[in-house]
Amino acid sequence: MMRRILTVALLTAILCTLAVVPARAQVFPSKTVFIVVPYPAGGSTDVLARALANELTKLWGKPVVVQNVSGASSIIGATKVANAAPDGHTLLLTIDPTVVSNRLLYKSLPYDPDKSLMPITMIARGGLFVISNPLIPQTTLRELVEAARRAPHKVAYASSGIGTQANLVLEMIGKREGVQFLHVPYKGIEPDILAVMSGEVQVSLVSLAAAGSMVRAGTVKAMAVSGQKRSPLFPDVPTIGESGFPYADYTIWFGLFAPGGMNAQLLDRINKDVTTIAKSADFSRKYITSPGLELVADTPSEFAAAIRANVKVIAEMVQAAGVQPE
C-alpha cells in the first residue's frame, strides 16, 4: 500500500512539474524589457528602436526601454546583450556590421556573432546612395570610375573609417575595375556628407535616410543607389548594378537579436509580436518606407540564412579593400 501511495505521489509531482514549465515560459514579460542599441541616440537605428519599444510597451503591458550602449563599432552594446540572460528581457536592435563585418575586421570579439546572439527578425533593409559634390563634371558612377582611371588617387571619397560601407564598396569597384581612389576617413556620417558638400572629396556612400533631403535640395548629387531595385522615393536614380557594378552591391539592414540560448517558444513569440507591429500600415509607413527602407519582417531561420549569405559577400569586399583584422 505504501509503495502504491509513493508511486502516485511521485507521478503527481512529475505531472505538476511538467505543467509548470510551459506556464513559466508563457509569463513574458515579467519586468521591464530593454532594447539595447549599440549606437548613439538620434540615429536611424535608435529612431526605429524607440518606435518599436513604444508599440511593444502597449502590446506587452510592461515598459520597453531603449538603452544606447555605443562604442567600439557596436561591440560594447552587442557584448552586453550577449552576456544577458536569454529570457527576452534584454534584446539588441542593430545593423549588419555587428554580426557581419565585425567578425572580418577584428581578430577576436568578446561575443560570437553566430552563437552569442540569436536572430529574431530582420525588420527592414535599405540601399545606400553614392553621393557626389554637385559641381563635379561627372554625373554617373561609371563616369566617376573612368575619371579615377585617368587620374589615379585623384578622385577622393569620404568614409567613416576602414571597413565601413563607403570603403568596402569603392575599394571593391577599384579592385575589379583596376582604378585607384583616394580614401579620406572621417569620424561619422555627418562629416562624410559635409566633406562631399564642401568639395573636400568628390564622393561617398550614405543611407537614403541621411542624405535624401539633401539630394532633393540639390546640395549633393545622387549618382547611384545600392539594392536590387531603384528606390521608390528616387526612381530616377539608377542602381549600382545598373551602373555596371553589380558585384559592389551593399545594402544595410536593421535586425533584432536575443542573447544566445533563448528557447524556441519565446523566440517565436517575440518574432510574431515584432513582425506584426512592423507590418502594420501606420508603423511601416512612418518608420520603414518613408525613410526609404524596405519592409522585411522575416522569421528567425530566414534571418539567419540572410546573415550567412551576407557574410560571404562582405568577406570578398573586405579582401578587396585590403583590410587587415585589428
C-alpha positions in Angstrom: 0.0 0.0 0.0 2.8 2.4 1.0 4.6 1.7 -2.3 1.4 2.5 -4.2 1.0 5.8 -2.4 4.6 6.8 -3.0 4.2 5.9 -6.8 1.0 8.0 -7.1 2.7 10.9 -5.2 5.8 10.7 -7.5 3.7 10.7 -10.7 1.6 13.6 -9.4 4.8 15.6 -8.7 6.2 14.9 -12.2 2.9 16.0 -13.8 2.8 19.2 -11.8 6.4 20.0 -12.8 5.6 19.4 -16.5 2.6 21.7 -16.2 4.6 24.5 -14.6 7.3 24.6 -17.3 5.0 25.8 -20.1 3.3 28.2 -17.8 6.6 29.8 -16.8 7.6 30.1 -20.5 4.4 32.0 -21.2 4.9 34.5 -18.4 6.7 37.1 -20.5 7.5 39.8 -20.0 7.5 39.8 -16.2 9.5 43.0 -15.8 11.0 45.9 -17.9 12.4 44.9 -21.3 15.5 46.6 -22.5 16.3 47.0 -26.2 20.0 47.8 -26.5 21.0 50.0 -29.4 24.8 49.9 -29.8 24.9 53.4 -31.3 24.3 56.9 -30.1 20.8 58.3 -29.7 19.3 60.1 -32.7 20.4 57.8 -35.5 18.3 55.7 -37.7 18.7 52.6 -35.6 17.8 54.5 -32.4 14.7 56.0 -34.0 13.4 52.6 -35.2 14.1 51.0 -31.8 12.2 53.7 -29.9 9.2 53.4 -32.2 9.2 49.6 -31.7 9.7 50.0 -28.0 6.7 52.3 -27.8 4.4 49.7 -29.6 5.7 46.8 -27.6 5.0 48.6 -24.4 1.4 48.8 -25.4 1.3 45.2 -26.5 3.1 43.6 -23.6 1.8 45.8 -20.8 5.3 46.2 -19.4 7.8 49.1 -20.0 10.1 48.5 -23.0 13.0 50.9 -22.7 15.8 51.7 -25.3 19.4 51.7 -23.9 22.1 53.4 -26.1 25.3 51.5 -25.3 27.6 52.8 -28.0 31.2 52.5 -28.8 33.8 50.2 -30.5 31.9 49.7 -33.7 28.8 48.3 -31.8 30.9 45.8 -29.9 30.2 47.1 -26.4 26.4 47.0 -26.8 26.5 43.7 -28.5 28.6 42.2 -25.7 26.2 43.5 -23.1 23.3 41.6 -24.8 25.4 38.5 -25.5 26.1 38.3 -21.7 22.5 38.8 -20.7 20.0 36.1 -19.6 18.2 34.6 -22.6 14.8 35.4 -21.0 13.7 38.0 -23.5 14.1 41.0 -21.2 17.3 42.1 -22.9 17.3 42.4 -26.7 19.5 44.0 -29.3 18.5 46.2 -32.2 21.4 46.8 -34.6 22.5 47.0 -38.2 24.6 44.5 -40.2 28.2 45.3 -39.1 27.6 43.9 -35.6 27.3 40.3 -36.8 28.7 40.5 -40.4 31.7 42.8 -40.9 32.9 42.9 -37.3 33.9 39.3 -37.5 36.0 40.1 -40.5 37.6 43.4 -39.2 38.7 42.2 -35.8 40.9 39.2 -34.9 38.8 38.5 -31.9 35.4 39.6 -30.5 34.1 39.3 -26.9 31.0 37.7 -28.5 30.4 35.0 -31.1 28.3 36.5 -33.9 26.8 33.1 -34.7 26.2 31.8 -31.2 26.1 34.6 -28.7 23.3 36.4 -30.5 20.2 34.7 -31.8 18.4 36.3 -34.8 14.8 37.2 -34.2 13.9 39.1 -37.3 15.3 41.4 -39.9 12.9 44.3 -39.6 13.9 46.2 -42.7 16.7 46.8 -45.2 17.7 49.7 -47.4 20.0 50.9 -50.0 22.9 53.4 -49.9 23.3 56.5 -52.1 26.5 57.1 -53.9 26.5 60.8 -53.4 28.8 63.4 -55.1 29.5 67.1 -55.0 27.0 68.7 -57.3 29.7 70.8 -59.1 31.9 67.9 -60.3 31.5 67.2 -64.1 30.8 63.5 -63.7 27.1 62.7 -63.4 27.2 58.9 -63.3 29.1 56.3 -61.3 30.6 55.0 -64.5 31.9 58.4 -65.4 33.4 58.7 -61.9 35.2 55.4 -62.2 36.6 56.5 -65.6 37.8 59.7 -64.1 39.7 57.7 -61.4 41.2 55.5 -64.2 42.6 58.6 -65.9 43.9 60.2 -62.7 44.9 57.6 -60.1 44.5 58.7 -56.4 42.8 62.0 -57.6 39.2 61.0 -57.1 38.7 61.2 -53.3 36.0 59.6 -51.3 34.9 60.1 -47.7 34.1 57.2 -45.3 33.6 56.7 -41.6 36.7 54.6 -41.5 38.3 51.3 -42.6 35.7 48.6 -43.2 32.7 50.9 -43.5 30.3 50.8 -46.4 31.9 53.5 -48.5 35.4 52.0 -48.0 34.3 48.5 -48.9 32.1 49.4 -51.9 34.5 51.8 -53.6 37.6 49.7 -53.0 35.7 46.7 -54.4 35.0 48.7 -57.5 38.6 49.9 -57.6 40.0 46.4 -57.5 37.6 44.9 -60.1 38.0 47.9 -62.4 41.7 48.4 -61.9 41.4 52.0 -60.7 42.7 53.7 -57.5 40.6 56.1 -55.4 41.9 58.3 -52.6 40.4 57.2 -49.3 39.8 60.1 -46.8 38.3 58.7 -43.5 36.2 61.0 -41.2 34.6 60.4 -37.9 31.0 59.8 -38.8 28.3 60.1 -41.4 27.7 63.8 -40.9 31.3 64.8 -41.5 31.3 62.5 -44.6 28.3 64.4 -46.1 29.8 67.8 -45.2 33.1 66.8 -46.9 31.2 66.0 -50.1 29.1 69.1 -49.9 32.1 71.4 -49.4 34.2 69.7 -52.2 36.8 68.3 -49.8 36.1 65.0 -51.5 34.1 64.1 -54.6 32.0 61.2 -53.4 30.8 59.0 -50.5 28.2 56.4 -49.6 25.4 57.2 -47.2 21.9 55.9 -46.4 18.9 57.4 -48.1 17.6 58.5 -44.7 20.8 60.5 -44.1 21.1 62.1 -47.5 17.6 62.0 -49.0 16.7 65.6 -48.1 20.0 66.9 -49.5 19.6 65.1 -52.7 16.1 66.7 -53.1 17.6 70.1 -52.3 20.4 69.6 -54.7 23.2 70.2 -52.2 24.5 66.7 -53.1 24.0 64.6 -56.2 22.9 61.0 -56.2 24.9 59.0 -58.8 23.5 55.6 -57.9 21.8 53.6 -55.2 22.6 50.1 -53.9 20.0 47.4 -53.8 18.3 45.1 -56.3 15.9 47.7 -57.5 15.6 51.5 -57.6 14.2 53.3 -54.6 10.5 54.3 -55.0 11.4 57.6 -53.4 14.1 58.3 -56.0 13.0 56.4 -59.1 15.3 58.3 -61.4 18.5 57.2 -59.6 19.9 54.0 -61.1 21.2 51.2 -59.0 24.8 50.4 -58.7 24.1 47.2 -60.7 22.5 49.2 -63.5 25.6 51.5 -63.5 27.7 48.5 -64.4 29.0 47.3 -61.0 26.6 44.6 -59.7 29.3 42.9 -57.6 29.6 46.0 -55.4 26.0 46.0 -54.2 25.8 46.7 -50.4 22.5 47.1 -48.6 22.2 47.8 -44.9 19.7 46.0 -42.7 18.1 46.6 -39.3 17.6 43.4 -37.2 16.5 42.3 -33.7 18.5 39.8 -31.7 18.3 37.9 -28.4 21.0 36.5 -26.2 22.1 33.0 -27.3 20.3 30.2 -25.6 16.7 31.5 -25.8 14.1 28.8 -26.1 12.3 28.4 -29.4 8.9 29.1 -28.0 9.9 32.5 -26.6 11.9 33.4 -29.7 8.9 32.7 -31.9 6.6 34.7 -29.6 8.8 37.8 -29.8 9.2 37.3 -33.6 5.4 37.2 -34.0 4.8 40.3 -31.9 7.6 42.4 -33.5 6.8 41.4 -37.1 3.1 42.1 -36.5 4.0 45.6 -35.4 6.4 46.2 -38.3 3.8 45.0 -40.9 1.1 47.3 -39.5 0.3 50.0 -42.1 1.0 53.1 -39.9 4.2 51.8 -38.4 5.6 50.6 -41.7 4.8 53.9 -43.4 6.3 56.1 -40.7 9.4 54.2 -39.8 10.2 52.0 -42.8 9.0 53.1 -46.2 9.1 56.9 -45.5 12.8 56.9 -44.7 13.5 54.8 -47.8 13.7 51.4 -46.3 12.1 48.1 -47.4 10.0 46.1 -45.0 11.3 42.5 -44.4 9.9 41.2 -41.1 11.1 37.6 -41.7 11.4 34.5 -39.5 14.4 33.7 -37.3 15.6 31.0 -39.7 15.2 33.3 -42.8 17.1 36.0 -41.0 19.9 33.5 -40.0 20.2 32.4 -43.7 20.4 36.0 -44.8 23.2 36.7 -42.4 25.2 33.7 -43.7 24.8 34.9 -47.3 25.7 38.5 -46.3 29.0 37.3 -44.6 30.2 35.7 -47.9 29.6 38.9 -49.9 31.2 41.2 -47.3 34.2 38.9 -46.9 35.0 39.4 -50.6 34.7 43.2 -50.2 37.0 43.2 -47.1 39.6 41.2 -49.0 39.3 43.6 -52.0 39.8 46.6 -49.7 42.9 45.0 -48.3 41.6 45.4 -44.7 43.7 43.6 -42.1 41.9 42.5 -39.0 42.8 44.5 -35.9 
